Structures are given as C-alpha cells and as structure tokens.
C-alpha cells in the first residue's frame, strides 16, 4: 500500500525531492523491555539544501519471534538503514553511573575525590542554599545529568536513574545493542525535548505535559503533530500520524529522531560549565530553535 504524505497545504507531489539531493539519516529509538513488543524505531531524513525534515518510516512492535530475538531485529533494522545515519537517538541511558564502572579502591562516596562524585556533592549542597528539599544521591544508580535535569528547569523533569529499578534493564539493553553499532549514539529524554520543541512553537503547555497520559494523550499528540505539519517543521505520512497518535512509544521514537536532527544542526545545548567531561549527557534542544 502506498503512503500519502501530508503537509500544511496538503501538497504531496514532492516533485522537488529527488534521490540526487544530499540527505542525512537519523534514527529514533523508543526502547522498551526485550520481552515485549513495545519498542519502536523512527527513521527521519533531513535535506539541508531545502531545510526539510521527513519522517520516512516508523517500525513498531519490534519483538522476539521464536529463535530470533527482538534485539537482533532491532540491530538489523538500524544497521541496514538505506540512509547514511548521522545519529541513533535512544530514549534511555547509554552510560552507566560512575561508581558502577570505577575500579579504584572505594573510600565511600562521602570521601570520594573523583570529579563526578564531587560534582554531585556540589550540586546536592547547592540545593540547600536554594532552600530546596534534599534527598541524598546514590552514585551507583544515578548520574550527574539526572541530578542536573531534576533541578535546573522551571518545569521539574524527573529522569529515572540509569540503574534505577525501572530503568536498569533498559540501560543494559541499550548498551548491548549499541556496542555492536558503528554509528554515533545520543541520549534523549523525549519529555524534555518535546517541552523545548513545543515551547519554541508556542504549543499549549497542557499538550506538552499530557502527551503520554492514558486519558487525553492521543488528543495531545494529535495537536502537536498537526502543529509540526502546519509550520512545515516536519512532513509526515498520514498512516504514520495515525500510528503516533495511537502509540506513545512511536511518538517518542519520532521525538528522539527529531532531537537528533537538532543535534546535527547545532540546536541542542552544551553541558553547563564545570560539568564532568566523562559523564553521559542528555541532548536538550535550545529554547529558541532555528529550523
């Protein structure tokens, strides 16, 4: 079945688009458990000459089938992308907390002098000067970036710890899959990416907050996608829009890929001054985005 692409004026002719145009590929990965079928991939193309972003394909319900694991299916889908892939963007942690990989003799993190642990202590103590309630960090489950995102925005963003109870299996799975790929990988927190992208487009905050809610989430995703199309930020196929409205994971995979495009265009923030250089980072779109 052929797909119909939709745009702001419903002009789907796309005559200007040809294979001869330079294009870049980006893959968004909304990862879920290896034993279910909720993992989704979004393949996005960016044409710098025309500054156009196209969602070329969404692959959903990636799962294990008899003797073929969902991990292998996912790996093969990414590896055999028809485009030169600039970035693969995951919605889960790609790096482990400092203490998990440290091989030094441990004095306990109260006395530790490693840069990452000292940063965590400085950040923890800073919250006291701001009059915010403090909960002592655990550097064997969380990273500096998770602490940073939980306190440095007007809207609180609580990223699950990389090795927290819910996230640890996904972090392990992402590490297993990504270690076999020879493509640059970045980490994305879809909720924060959407907040920044939606804010730049003046989308209602209620839609940005509720896009994953069981009740009202589909309506919010519909409104967000319509605005991206109306502004000609992204060109989408109708059946992909329907899938993203139905599936929050498919929507998140697209947001991950869209964030990867922004990273490629230099429209994501750098880590703050003094942030440990060896620590993992989550890509954050700028507040004012130049598409």
C-alpha positions as CSV (number, residue, x, y, z in Angstrom):
1,X,0.0,0.0,0.0
2,X,1.4,3.4,-0.9
3,X,1.7,6.1,1.7
4,X,0.3,9.5,1.4
5,X,2.4,12.3,2.8
6,X,0.7,15.3,4.4
7,X,1.9,18.8,4.7
8,X,0.5,22.2,5.7
9,X,-1.1,22.7,2.3
10,X,-1.7,19.0,1.5
11,X,0.7,19.3,-1.5
12,X,2.1,15.8,-1.6
13,X,3.6,16.0,-5.1
14,X,7.1,16.4,-3.7
15,X,8.5,17.0,-7.2
16,X,11.5,18.9,-5.9
17,X,12.6,15.9,-3.9
18,X,14.9,13.5,-5.8
19,X,17.5,11.0,-4.9
20,X,20.2,13.3,-6.1
21,X,19.7,15.7,-3.2
22,X,22.0,15.5,-0.3
23,X,20.3,14.0,2.7
24,X,21.1,12.8,6.2
25,X,19.6,10.0,8.1
26,X,18.6,9.9,11.8
27,X,17.0,7.1,13.8
28,X,15.0,7.5,16.9
29,X,14.7,4.5,19.3
30,X,11.9,4.2,21.9
31,X,13.2,1.2,23.7
32,X,11.2,-1.0,26.0
33,X,11.8,-4.4,27.5
34,X,13.3,-7.1,25.4
35,X,10.5,-9.5,26.1
36,X,7.6,-7.3,24.9
37,X,6.6,-5.7,21.6
38,X,6.6,-2.0,22.5
39,X,9.9,-1.0,21.1
40,X,9.6,1.5,18.1
41,X,12.0,3.0,15.6
42,X,11.6,6.2,13.7
43,X,13.6,6.9,10.5
44,X,13.9,10.5,9.7
45,X,15.6,12.2,6.7
46,X,16.9,15.8,6.7
47,X,17.6,17.7,3.4
48,X,19.9,20.6,4.3
49,X,19.5,22.4,0.9
50,X,15.8,22.8,1.5
51,X,15.8,22.6,5.3
52,X,13.2,19.9,5.1
53,X,12.6,17.1,7.6
54,X,10.8,13.9,6.6
55,X,9.6,11.0,8.7
56,X,10.3,8.2,6.2
57,X,9.2,5.2,8.2
58,X,8.2,4.0,11.7
59,X,8.8,0.4,12.7
60,X,6.7,-0.6,15.7
61,X,6.1,-3.7,17.8
62,X,9.6,-5.0,17.5
63,X,9.7,-8.2,19.3
64,X,11.2,-11.7,19.8
65,X,9.9,-14.3,17.3
66,X,10.8,-17.9,18.1
67,X,14.6,-18.2,17.8
68,X,15.2,-14.6,16.6
69,X,15.5,-12.1,19.4
70,X,14.0,-8.6,19.3
71,X,17.5,-7.4,20.0
72,X,18.7,-8.8,16.7
73,X,15.7,-7.5,14.8
74,X,16.3,-4.0,16.3
75,X,20.0,-4.2,15.4
76,X,19.4,-5.3,11.9
77,X,16.8,-2.6,11.3
78,X,19.3,0.1,12.4
79,X,22.3,-1.5,10.6
80,X,20.5,-1.8,7.3
81,X,19.1,1.7,7.1
82,X,19.2,2.9,3.5
83,X,20.5,6.2,4.5
84,X,23.8,7.3,5.9
85,X,22.9,7.6,9.6
86,X,24.3,10.5,11.5
87,X,22.9,9.7,14.9
88,X,20.9,7.0,16.6
89,X,19.0,8.6,19.4
90,X,17.8,6.5,22.3
91,X,15.2,7.3,25.0
92,X,17.2,5.5,27.7
93,X,20.6,5.9,29.3
94,X,23.6,5.0,27.3
95,X,26.2,5.3,30.0
96,X,26.5,3.8,33.5
97,X,26.8,5.6,36.8
98,X,30.3,6.5,37.9
99,X,30.5,4.0,40.8
100,X,29.5,1.0,38.7
101,X,32.5,1.3,36.3
102,X,35.0,2.6,38.9
103,X,37.9,0.3,39.6
104,X,39.6,2.3,42.3
105,X,39.7,1.3,45.9
106,X,36.5,2.8,47.3
107,X,36.6,5.1,50.3
108,X,32.8,5.5,50.2
109,X,31.2,8.4,48.3
110,X,31.3,10.7,51.3
111,X,35.1,10.8,51.0
112,X,35.5,10.1,47.2
113,X,37.6,12.7,45.3
114,X,36.6,11.6,41.8
115,X,35.4,14.6,39.7
116,X,31.9,13.1,39.0
117,X,31.2,12.4,42.7
118,X,32.5,15.9,43.8
119,X,30.2,17.4,41.2
120,X,27.3,15.5,42.7
121,X,28.2,16.8,46.2
122,X,28.5,20.3,45.0
123,X,25.1,20.1,43.2
124,X,23.5,18.5,46.3
125,X,24.8,21.2,48.6
126,X,23.7,23.9,46.2
127,X,20.1,22.8,46.5
128,X,20.4,23.6,50.3
129,X,21.4,27.2,49.5
130,X,18.3,27.4,47.3
131,X,16.0,26.2,50.0
132,X,15.0,23.1,48.2
133,X,14.4,19.8,49.9
134,X,17.4,17.5,49.6
135,X,17.5,13.7,49.1
136,X,20.9,12.2,49.2
137,X,22.1,10.9,45.8
138,X,23.2,7.3,45.1
139,X,26.1,7.4,42.5
140,X,25.8,3.7,41.9
141,X,22.3,4.1,40.4
142,X,22.3,7.8,39.1
143,X,24.4,10.1,37.0
144,X,25.2,13.8,37.2
145,X,22.9,14.5,34.3
146,X,19.9,13.1,36.1
147,X,20.6,15.4,39.1
148,X,21.0,18.3,36.8
149,X,17.8,17.9,34.9
150,X,15.8,17.5,38.1
151,X,16.6,21.0,39.3
152,X,17.7,23.3,36.5
153,X,14.4,24.0,34.7
154,X,11.3,25.9,35.6
155,X,9.3,22.8,34.9
156,X,10.6,19.8,37.0
157,X,11.9,16.9,34.9
158,X,12.5,13.8,36.9
159,X,14.5,11.4,34.8
160,X,14.6,7.9,36.1
161,X,18.0,6.8,37.3
162,X,20.1,5.0,34.8
163,X,20.3,1.9,37.0
164,X,17.1,2.5,39.0
165,X,14.6,-0.3,39.4
166,X,12.6,0.5,36.3
167,X,15.4,1.7,34.0
168,X,18.2,-0.7,34.7
169,X,17.0,-3.4,32.3
170,X,16.6,-0.8,29.5
171,X,20.0,0.7,30.2
172,X,21.6,-2.8,29.9
173,X,19.6,-3.5,26.7
174,X,20.7,-0.2,25.1
175,X,24.3,-0.9,26.0
176,X,24.1,-4.4,24.5
177,X,22.5,-3.2,21.2
178,X,24.6,0.0,20.8
179,X,28.0,-1.6,21.4
180,X,27.6,-3.5,18.1
181,X,26.8,-0.5,16.0
182,X,29.3,1.9,14.4
183,X,27.0,4.9,14.4
184,X,27.2,7.9,16.8
185,X,24.6,7.5,19.5
186,X,23.0,10.1,21.6
187,X,20.7,10.0,24.6
188,X,17.3,11.9,24.6
189,X,14.7,12.5,27.2
190,X,11.6,12.8,25.0
191,X,9.5,14.7,27.5
192,X,12.1,17.5,27.8
193,X,12.8,17.5,24.1
194,X,9.1,17.9,23.4
195,X,8.9,20.7,26.1
196,X,11.6,22.7,24.3
197,X,10.3,22.0,20.8
198,X,6.7,22.7,21.7
199,X,7.7,25.8,23.7
200,X,9.5,27.2,20.6
201,X,6.4,26.6,18.5
202,X,4.1,28.0,21.2
203,X,2.1,24.8,21.6
204,X,-0.2,24.7,24.6
205,X,1.7,23.5,27.7
206,X,-1.2,21.2,28.6
207,X,-0.5,19.2,25.4
208,X,3.2,19.0,26.2
209,X,2.6,17.8,29.7
210,X,-0.1,15.3,28.9
211,X,1.1,13.7,25.6
212,X,1.8,10.3,27.3
213,X,-1.3,10.3,29.6
214,X,-3.8,7.4,29.1
215,X,-6.7,9.9,29.0
216,X,-6.1,12.8,26.7
217,X,-2.7,11.7,25.4
218,X,-3.9,10.9,21.9
219,X,-5.6,14.3,21.6
220,X,-2.4,16.0,22.8
221,X,-0.2,14.0,20.3
222,X,-2.7,14.9,17.5
223,X,-2.4,18.6,18.3
224,X,1.4,18.5,18.5
225,X,1.8,16.7,15.2
226,X,-0.7,19.0,13.4
227,X,1.3,22.0,14.5
228,X,4.6,20.5,13.3
229,X,3.0,19.9,10.0
230,X,1.3,23.3,9.8
231,X,4.6,25.0,10.5
232,X,6.2,22.7,7.9
233,X,8.8,21.6,10.5
234,X,8.2,18.0,9.5
235,X,6.5,16.3,6.6
236,X,4.6,13.1,7.7
237,X,2.7,10.3,6.1
238,X,-0.9,10.0,7.2
239,X,-0.6,6.4,8.4
240,X,2.5,7.4,10.5
241,X,0.5,10.2,12.1
242,X,-2.3,7.7,13.0
243,X,0.3,5.3,14.4
244,X,1.9,8.1,16.5
245,X,-1.5,9.2,17.8
246,X,-2.3,5.6,18.8
247,X,1.1,4.8,20.2
248,X,3.0,7.0,22.7
249,X,6.2,4.9,22.0
250,X,6.0,5.6,18.3
251,X,5.6,9.2,19.1
252,X,8.6,9.2,21.4
253,X,10.7,7.5,18.8
254,X,9.9,10.3,16.4
255,X,10.8,13.0,19.0
256,X,14.1,11.2,19.6
257,X,14.9,11.3,15.9
258,X,13.8,15.0,15.7
259,X,16.1,15.8,18.6
260,X,18.9,14.1,16.7
261,X,18.3,16.4,13.7
262,X,18.5,19.4,16.0
263,X,21.8,18.0,17.4
264,X,23.1,17.7,13.9
265,X,22.1,21.3,13.2
266,X,23.7,22.7,16.3
267,X,20.4,23.4,18.0
268,X,21.0,21.5,21.2
269,X,22.6,22.8,24.4
270,X,26.0,22.0,25.6
271,X,26.6,20.7,29.1
272,X,26.9,23.5,31.7
273,X,30.2,24.9,32.7
274,X,32.0,22.6,35.1
275,X,30.0,19.5,34.1
276,X,32.3,16.4,34.3
277,X,33.6,15.8,30.8
278,X,33.5,12.0,31.1
279,X,29.9,11.9,32.2
280,X,27.0,11.0,30.0
281,X,24.8,13.8,28.7
282,X,21.2,14.0,27.5
283,X,20.7,16.2,24.4
284,X,18.5,19.2,25.2
285,X,17.0,21.3,22.3
286,X,17.7,25.0,22.7
287,X,14.8,27.3,23.9
288,X,14.9,29.2,20.6
289,X,15.3,26.8,17.7
290,X,16.4,27.7,14.2
291,X,14.9,25.1,12.0
